[in-house]
């Protein structure tokens, strides 16, 4: 069985993967002449259909893709799915060299016969096999088309090996759909198990083993991407010592019985951007496919978590369309046998829907009607395996460890076996609040943590547009009237347009990117107006949830703006609308009441004047980067047990546009252990994720805090607690996110809700106040 929606993928670094497919065969003792043979594969960028989907049936009816709310007469022609296909060169019976697809998703080996006009029309090479007149014809029906022919016994040459008595389908006719493949292939080498070949004959790999050519009936694949300088390879025989394999991260999975004898294994779960999707699924591993065919509702859940509502279904074929530029910080992983394997962001995106269009097809595609399993193709198989996660050590559930004792193997405190895996709470990093006040109130949304927006007026008619309040950036951008994917994501059309041929600018954020042109237009913030302000009119955006925001209001310093143009604060002071470069923030947890305060920012009813600290900016950039004395746990400063991790005197960036605390991964364990009194907890059913008791430790609201300028600010436990684990509902994720950045941390709204703070746009100073009680 095969899919493929191939399209050339790009990556900045070579990726390697090895798929080991073991054919279980009961044979008598044999004399082995060679342990293994490695054969180069050729990768092809297929412009048309590639191997969209083939579920093999003999003299049967092809399955059709599921369509939702679509005219049943519409057919998915496959013409929109380019991608990569991998072929190997072979010869049969001394005939011409031929390129055949290596396909673990089917069983039969087929090539064109000497009398196949339709094969020649498709650009295929005819083999030396003759299909006698009146022979017993067999039809193989794939999702991409049909081939007809007769079984002939022949000799196969591949690499340095000659395999005798191989039963090959000598094709006499193929339909128009299959003709599309003739540009890059002249047959298929079915590499699934041999019990379901049309005549029950052994496959080529089985014959190599029977004839003593290889040590083991095993095939290994290294499938390179289109831009990878390394060559794709197939190794047949002993695959235990290949250079691509990491034996420390190996999992062996038994193939379940299935009607086609394909490689049918169990997928534990799919994790998207840290969110574990609870869908145990049977999976077929298929090198002949590019995409990942996924049943409903899992495919809908994946796109909802992956693109935050930006993915939409194509009106004709119901395949998901996504922004063409890969999102940064996107993570997708599939877990098999308790071991998680990550995917690169570029492999989630397929070919353009139309040439010059900014939307592409996603690599997760709808499964065929009636199928409950996934078919996992090369979009997953040619990814580098993620080595950050360790394999299971036999313990299951929540395990308690003592910090600093390397010999302590952990004590299982909870080991329920009713469910596997953990559904993590994931914050999108930028969420929002919605309300309307002339004093510039802010609105709340909880779609991925809590974040804050205000409605600004755009244009002469002051059209209200909800924008994220963000001290981590300095520009204003809004969805323009020409941004189709902004509208598709649910954003409000600001009515602002731009001239064709304008200079394209781009802005990158932790959660996404935006592209567009600077346009001068009127902007109103609360009671304050700015004429002809240069905002970015978005032509394209990705990674933002249009359900609550249609742009961003950046409130950092002018060194962060595009082309160094004045910030909103600069313009308001130039016009004498305000007199101070300071802005105050009060971020409520729910309901109305959040405020953005200009001018007399320090004199807020929420600020406890008796608990105040002013922090100087530590660099000359435009962000609010200040010094954190230390993290506090249970009244004590947190220190690394071994002294190898700096836990005091840390640079932090204050960012209202981020929901969580973002820290280097090396800081995670010291923090968790200190909160638990030198003990910490791991969920071994979720790649040993660190977790905490949902109800906290001792006095939860004085468990965790931050010390700035010698003053400690504790946080409410509820502001950091995430969702309960599926393993044990009394343990929860904690909203501290690891990042690869080592020289600073980012403090978001889950801390800022616990203080009232003021930023100075000119000096970069940050003043923090405790909150007034009551």
N, C-alpha and C positions, 0 to 999 in steps of 0.2 A: 504494500500500500504506500502511496507516496503523495506528497503535496509538493509544491514548490511555488512560491511567489517570489521568486528571486528578484533581487535588484542589487547592484553593486553596493556594498557597504564599505564604509571607511573607518579607519581607526588609527590613532597616532602611534600605537605600539602593536607589534605582532601578537596575535592571540593563538593559543594552542589548545587543542582538546584531543582527547582520545576516547573513542567509544569502543568498548570491547564487547563483541557479540559472540557468544559461545554457542555453537551448534552441538546439542547433546545427542550423541549417536552411540549406539551399542554395537561395537565391532570387536572382532577377534584380534589377537596380537598381530602386529604388523612390523615389518622392518622399515625404519624411518631413515630416509636418506638426507633430509635437510630439516633443520629446526624451524626455519621461517624464511619467507621471501618478502621483500618490500618492493612495491611497485608504485611508480609515480602516478598521480592522478592529475588530470587537467581540469581546471575550473573554467566555466563558461558563464559570461554575463548574458542571460537570455532576455531578449527585448520583448518577446511576445509572451506566450503563456507559460513557458517552462513546465515543470511537472506540477500543475496546480493541485491535483489531488487524484490519486488513483487508488481506489479500493477494488481489489482484483476479484472478479467473479468469472466463472467459466460458463459461457452461454447464458449469462444472466442479464440483469438490468442494472445500469449504473445508478448509484445513489446520487441524489441531487442535494445541493446546499439548502440549508434552512433559510427561509426568507421571512421577515416579519413585516406585515402590513405592506406587502408588495404584490403587484399583479402577478399571478402565477405563470402567466405566459412569458414573463421576462426570463431570459436565460443568462447565466453567468458564462460568458464565452472564453474567459481566461485571457483575453487579449490585453488585460490591464495589469498583468502580474509578471514583471520582469524579476530577475534574481540570479542566483548562482546555481549551477548544476555541476556535478563532478563526474567525469568520465575517465575510463581507462582504455588504453589501446590493446586490442586483441586481434588475433587472426584465427580463422577456422579452416581446417583442412587445406592449409597452404594457400588460402585465398588472400585477398587484399587486407591491409590493416584497417581496422574499424574502431570507432570510438563508441563505447557503450556506457550507459549510466550505471553506476554502482548503486544498487537499491536494496536496502535491507527491508523495504516495505513491500516486497513481492517475492515470489518463489522461482518463477520461470525465466530461463535465459532465452531471449529471442533476438533474431537479426533478419533483415530482408533476404528473401531467396533470390535466385537468379532471375525469377520471373515475377517482379513486383513493380509494375509501372507507377503505382501511386507512391511507392517509396522513393523512386527516382525523382518524381515530381516534387517531393518534399525536400530534396537535397540530400537524401541518405545514400550511403554506399551499399550496393548490393554485394552479398557474400557469395561464396562459391557453392552454397547449399542449393540443391535442386529439390523442389517439391513436386513429386510425380503427379501426373493427372489422375484424378479420381481418388487421391489419398484422403484419409479420414481427417476432415478439417476441424480445427479447434479455434474457438473465438475467446480472446482475452479482452475483457471490458474494463477499462480504467475510467476514472473520473475525467481524464483529459482526452479520452478517445478509445478507439477499438482497433485491435489487430487480429487478423485471421491467417491461419496457416496450418502446416502439418508438422508433426514431430519427426525429426530426423536425427539419427545418431552420427556424431562427427567427432573430430579431434580439435581441441582448443589449445592454442598457444598463448600464454600470458607470462610476461617476464621471461624467465629462463625455463619455464616449466611447460610440459606438454601433457594435457589431460586427455585420456582416451575414453571413448564410449560415452560422451556427454550428449544427453538428449536435449536438442535445441529446437525451438519452434521456428521453422523456416517460413517467414511471413510472405504471403502472396498478395495481401491487400491491407491497407490501413486507411482509416477515414481522414477527413480534412483536419479534424482537431489534432490527431496524432501527427499529421504532416508538419505542423508548426515546429515540431521538435527536430526536424531533419537538418536544421541549420547547424546544430552542434552535436547530434548523436545519430547513431545508426543501429540502435537496439538498446535493450535493457538486460543487465546481469542481475537477476533476482537472487538476493543473498539471504533470504529468510530460510527457515528450516525446510527440509526436503519432503516431509510427509504429505504435503498438499500440492505438489506439482501435478499438472493435469494427468499424467500417466503414472504417477507415483515413483518416478525415477529419482535417483540421487541428484543433488545439486552439484555444481562445479567444486565447491569447497569440500563437500563430503567425498567426492571422487578423489580429490588431491590427497585427502587423508587415507582413504582406502588403498590408493595406489602408492603409498609410502613417500609422497613428495613433501609432506609437511609433518611436523611433530604433533600438532594439535589442531583440531577442527575449529579454529578460532580466527577471527578477523578483527584487526584494529585499524582505526581511521584517524588520521590527522587532517582536518579540513580547514584550509586557510581561507581567509577573506579575500575579496577581490584585489585589495591593495597590499596584501601581505606579500613580502618578498620571499618568505619561506614557501617551499613547494608542498602541495598537498600530497599525502601518501596513504597507501593502503598496505598493511602488513598482514600476510596470511601465515598462520602457524603459531610459533612461540612469540607471544607479544609481551612477555613478562619483563623484558629488559630494554624496552624502547626508550629513546631519549626524552620523549614527551611525557612519560608517565611519572606521576608523583605517588609512589606506593604508600605514603603516609596518608593520602587522601583517596582511598579506594573503597568502593562499595560494590559488592557482588549481589546481583538480584536475580532470583529465579524467575524464568519466564512462565507465565500462567498458560494453561491449555487454552487454545482458541482455534476457531474454525479454519483460519488460514495459516496457522503455525508461524505467526509473526513474533517479533520480540515484544512481548506483552507483559509489562511490569507495572508496579504500583508507584504512583506519585504520592508522597506524603502530603505536600502542600505547595502552594505558590505564595511567595511573599513579595509584595509590591511596596516600595518606599517605606519599608519597615513594618508594613501591615500584613499579618499572616491571614490569608484567605482560607477558611476552613472547608476545603473541598478535596477530600481523598478521591483520587481518580485513577482508573486504569489508563495506562499510557502505552502507545506503540512508538518505538524508536525507529525513525525512518530517514535514512540518508538521501533518499530520493525526493524529499520535500525540502522546501526552504522555510515555510511558515510553521506556525504552531496552531493546528486546528483544535478549537476549544468549544465544548458544548455550552449552552446556556444553563444556568445563569452565570457560570463562572466567567465567561468572556466579558459579560457586562460589568461584573464586579472588578475585573482586572483593569478595564479601561477607566472605570470610575475612580479607582485608586491611583492609576498611573498618570492620567492627564487632568485630574481634578475637574472633570466636566467638559474639557475642551474637545474630547473626541466625539465625533458624530457619525451616524450611519449614512452610508452613501444611499441616495434615494432610489437607485436602480438595483444594486445588488446587495445592499445591507451590510457590506463589509465596512469596518470602521475606518474613518479617515482621521488623520492626526496631523499636527504641524510637522513640516518636513525637516526642520532643524532639530537635531537631538537635544533633549532637555539635559541641562547640567544637574548633577547630583541625583539622577534617577537610578534607582536600584530595583532590579527584578531578579529573583532567584527561584529555582526549583529545587525541592528537597526530595531525595531518594534515599531510602534506607537510613534516614536520620542524618544524611550528609547534604549540606546545601551547596548548590552550584550557581554562581551568579552569571548574569548576562550583561553585555555592554549596551549602553544606551543606543548606539548606532544600529544595533541589531533589532531594535524594536520598530524601526521605520523602514517601510518598503518603497516602491516606486511612486512617482508622482501620479496623482489621479488623472491629470491632464498636463501636457507640456506647458511650462510657464506658470502653472498653478502652484500656490504655496501649500497645498494640502497633499499628503501622501497616504497610501494605504498602510495600516498597521500590520505588524507581523503576526499578531494573534488574529486568526480568522475564524469565522463561524464554522462549527463542525457540520457534517451532513445530517440531514433529518434522520432521526432514529438512532444516532450514535451517542453513547454515553461516555466514550473514552476520548482522550486527547491523542493527537498524532504530533509528535515532537520532531521537528526537522532541523535543518542546518542553522537556522537563526539561533538555536540553542547549542547545537553540537559543535559549532566552530568557535565557541567562546572559551577564553582562558578560565580555568577552574579557580574559583576564589579560595585562597588558602588561609583565610582569617579564621575559619571555624574548624574546631577539632571534632574528630569523630567521637561517637558515644563510647563511654567507658563501662557501660553496663548498668549504671544507675539511671533511674527514671524518676521524674517528678521534681519537686523543689528540694534542693540540697543545701544545707548550711555548712559554711566553711569558717575556719578561724584564720584571720588575716595574719600573714607572715609565717605561718607554719606550713612549710612546703610538704612535710610528710603527712599532713592531715588530708585524708582522702575524702573528707566530707561526711556529714551525717544526714541521711534521708529523713526529712521531717514531713514530707507529703509525697505519696507515690500512687495517686489514683490511676487506674488503668482504663477508665471509661472513655477517655479521649486522648488523642495525640496532638501535640503541637500547641502553640500559644498564639492567640490573636492579639497582636500588640496594638497599643494606642499610638496612632501616628498623628502628629501635628503637621499640617502643611507648612508651618512656619510663618505664614502670613494669613491671618484671619481678620474678622472685622466687626465693627459696631455701627448700628444705624439709628440715628435719631436726628433731629433738626432743631438747632438753637442758634440765634444770632450771636450769642456769646461764644459760638463755635463749640457746640456739644458734639459728642462722638457717638457712633453707633456700634453695636456689638453683634458679632457672628461667631458661632461655635463650630463651624464646619471642619476645623482642624486645629483645635486650640482656640484661644480667644485673641482677636486682633481688632483694630479700631479704624473706622472710616469716618469721614465727614462728607457732606454734600457740598461741592463747590459749584458756582455758577460759571458756565462757559459760553462765550459769545455775547453778542449784543442782547439776545433774549434771555441771557443768564440761565441757560438750560441746566438743571441740576444733574450732576454726575457724581456718583459715590467714588471716592478715592481713598486709598489706604494712607494713613498718617504714618510717615516713615522717617525717623531720624537717622536711618542708615543710608540715605541717599539725599540728593539735593535738587533734583529736577521735578517738574510736573509733567506727567504724560497722561493722555486720555485716549480712549478708543475713537479713532476717526470714523467718518462716514464711509470710508473705503476699506475698512478692516473687516473682511468677511469672517475670518475665524474669531475675531473679537465678538462679533454678533453671535456666531455659532456657540461660543462659550457662555452666552447669556449676558454679555456686557451691554451697557447703555451706550447707544450711539450719541456721541457728544455733538454731532452736527458739524464739527470742524473737518475741513478737507485740506488737501495739499495739492500743489501743482505737480503734474507728471514730470519726471526728470529732475525733481528736487534732490538735494544731497541727502542720502540716507545716513541716519545716525542710529546707533544701537546702545542699549543699556542692559547690563547683566545684573541680575539679583540672585539671592540665594535660592529662590523658588522658580525662577524663569528668566526669560529675556524678552525684550521688546525692540522693534525696529520701526523707524518712521522718519519724518522730517520735522524740523523746527518751524513752527507757524506762529506768527504774532496774532493774538486774539485777546479779547477781554476776559478777565478771570475775577471772580468774586469769592472771597473767603469770609464767611459770616457777614459782618457789616462793612468789610473792607474791600475796595475794588482796585484792580490794576488794569490799566488800558494797554492794549498791544503787548501783552506779556508773551515771551517766546516759550511756548510749551511744545512738547513733542507729540505730534499727532501720529498715533500708532498706525502703521500699515500692516503690521503683523505682530502678534504676541503669542507667547507660549508659557505654560506653567502657572497661569493665574486663573483663579476661580471667579468667573464672571457673575456668579450668583450673588456676590456681595460687593465686588469692586470692579470698577471700570477704568482704573488708572491709579496713579500714585502721586501723593503730595510729599515731595522730599523736603525735609527741614534741616538738613546738614549744611555745612559751610560752603562758600562759593568755590573753593578749590575742587569740589566734587562735581560741579555742573558741567554740562556739555559746552565746549568752546569757551568756558569761563564766563558765561553770561550771568547777570545778577540773579541771586536767589529770590524767592518770594519775599523773604524778610528784608533783603536789600531794597527791593522795589517799594515795599510798604513804608520803609523809613525815608527813602528819597522823596516820596510823595507826602511826607509828614502825617501819614495815616496813623503811624505808631511812633513812639519816641525811644523805645528800648529794643536792643537786639536779643532780648530774652523771651523764652516761651516756657510756660508751665504746663505740666501734664498731670491730670488726675485720671487714672484708669480704673473704672468701676468693674466689678466682677459680673454684674448682671444688670439688666434694666437700664433706665435712664440715669444720667448723672455724670458720665464721663465728660471731662472738659479739657479744652485747649485754650490756654489763657495768655493773652498778649499784654504788653506793658507791665502793669503792676503784678508781675507774675509771682513774686515771692509772698504776696499777701493774700493767700488763698485760705478759705475756711477749712480746707482739708490739711493744711500744713501745720505740724506741731513745731512751733518756733523754738521750743526748748530742746528739740532733738534735730540738729542741723549740722551738716558738714559740706564744705565746698571743696571740690576736687579740681586740680589744674589739669589741662590737657597734656599728655605725655609726648605728643609729636606735633608737627606743624601741618598735618593733613586737615581735611575738612570734617572728619568724623569726631564723635565725642568719645575719645579714647583716654581713659583715666586709669589710675592704679587701684587695684584691689589688694588690701592688706592680706586677707586670708579668707578661706571658707571656714565656717564655724559649724561644728556638730556637737550638740549636747553641751554647749558652753565652752568648748575647747577648740583651739585652732587645729585644722586638719593638716596632718603632715604625712608624707609618704613613709611607710614603715622602713624601707631600705634607704631612704634619702636620695633615691635616684630621680625623683620627679619633683620639680619645683611647684610647691603648693602655696607659697606666699609671694607677695610682691609681684602680682600678675597684671599685665595690661588687659583691660576689658573695654569693649565697645558697647555703649549704651544704645539700644536699637528698639524703638517702639514697633517696628515692622516685623519683628521676629517674635514668635510665641514662646519659644523654649530657651533653655540654657544650653549653649553650644560650647563644648570644651574638648581639648585633646583627649584621645582615647586613654592615654596613660594616666589621666586624672580620675578616671571612672572608679577604679577599684578602691583607692584611698578614700574617696567620698562615701561610697556605699558601706565600706567597712567601718568608718568612723561613725556613721549614723547608727549602725547596729551594735555599737559597743565592742568594736574589734571583730565583729562577725558580719558575714555577708551571705546572701542567698543567690543561688543560681537555679534557673529553670532548665534542667537538662533535656527537656523535650522541645526546647527552642534554642538550639545551638548555644547552650549555657548562657543564656541572657541573664544579666543581673536584674533582680527584682527586689521588692520590699514588701513588708506586710501592709496591706491596704489601710489598716487602721493606725499605722505608724508605730513608733517606739516611745514608750513613756508618755511624755507630754509632746504630742506630735507637732504642735505649732511652735515649739522651741527646740526642735530637733535639728533644723538646718537653717543656716543664715549666712550673711555676707558681712565682712568687716571692711568699712571704708573710713579712712582718716581716723582710725582708732575707735570708731563707733559701729556697733553691731546692729544689723537689721535682720531680724528673723522673718521667715516666710510662713504663710499658712500651708499646712500639709496638703490641703485640697488643691492648692494652686499648682502643685508639682505631681500629684498622683495621677496615674493613667488608668487604663482599663484593667480589670482583673485578668489573670492568665487563664487560659482554658484548662491548664493542668490542675490548678488549685485556685478557686475563686477568692481565697483569703489573701493571695499575693497579687501584687499589681506591678505594672511597669512604672517607672519614675521618669518624669519629663526632663531628663538631661540627655542631650544628643551628642554622641562623639563626632568629631570632625578631624580631618587630616591636618588642620592648622595647628602649629605648635607655639607660636609666639604671642598669641592673644586668645581671649575667649569672647563670646558674644552673649550679652545678657539681654533677654527679651522680656515680654510683658508678664510672664508668670512670676518674675521678681518685681517688676515695676509696679504691679498692682498693690504691692505691700508698702509702697512709699509714695510721697508726692515729690516730683523732681522738676528742676528748672534747668534748661540748657541755654548757653550763651552762644549765639551763632557766630559772633566775631571772635571771641577768645577761646571757644571750645570748652569753657568751664562747665561743670555739672554740679549743681547743688541738690543734695538729697535731704528730705525732711521725713521724720516719722509721721505717721498718720494720726490725726486727731481722733480720739475715741468718741463713739456715739454719733 
